[in-house]
Amino acid sequence: MNSPHDLEFYEREIDPFLPDRIYDAHTHIWKPEFYSFSEQAVDWNDYQSAMTELHGNRPTYAMFIPFVGKDSLAYQLEANEWAAQQKDAHQLNRCNFFVKPEDDCDWILEHATRLGATGLKCYHTMAKTKPTWEADIQAFLPEHQVRLCHEQGWFITLHIVKKEALANDANVECIRYYCEKYPQMQLILAHSARAFQPAHNLRGLPKLKGLSNLWFDSSANCEPMAHQAIFRILGHERFMYGCDYPVSHFHGRSLGTADSFLWLYEDSPVWGEKHAQVNPVLVGLEHLRSLKWACWSEKLTDNQIEDIFWNNAAQLFHLES
Ligand SMILES: [Zn+2]
């Protein structure tokens, strides 16, 4: 998948920046029947070999997130089982459990416990709202599932939607309500709170101060200011690296523009500029450089960078126990 441009970029921009070990707090593992990320199934060994393109030979462990499309819900349980099996390849791995809003707590608890999952994954495409990109959080993460996580001490990986992400008050109010009412539930806002347009974080994060069970994963967001806003407003202790494999292995990047954002991929017709032919690199490498720049701008120390790439995840996912 990677090109000479990727390797050169990795060696120049990423290798000197990365700490000695990596915890990937948001990443996927799948079979094509669950979701057609690729034609082949991807297991722990495939994941490990893909990660060498981002992390060299640094030890890398992960929290695996199962995923199923709207048309393949028949595979929901199998997708959860697949993620759990890959998690079992190493004791430092974790996984969560993919839920639909209508799933009841007894069923979730029975299967998540059986599989050793310690959190939930919800997704907006499961909401009844049309379009689901504008769904309220409650439409794909109902309160009874949040209560279950509180009772079990589980985390939730939440990719918020709506045009303005955290700049939307309904999102902020729901996050505050869930976090305050269910303090043992740990809420992770994916993609640096989906601030692919960082202005949305600058507007919304000040309203989320003081929540000790609110976390962020960086997953594939390529805008330095999105991460930097979290470090400065809420603290780097809330923040975890996540590469969002397989998104990490497309070529291109997310790009904030106007009050929104674009995703540029290899086949987007933008790479032939007046002055040069631009060779897009892996999203995962662009993402890591955005983290490097955020850490540099906020003057994070080496120890604080290790927090982002390991220690914060170790705390949230109880890696020591
Ligand atoms: Zn993801």
Boltz pocket constraint, residues with backbone or C-beta under 6 A from the ligand:
constraints:
  - pocket:
      binder: B
      contacts: [[A, 26], [A, 27], [A, 28], [A, 65], [A, 219], [A, 244], [A, 245]]
      max_distance: 6.0
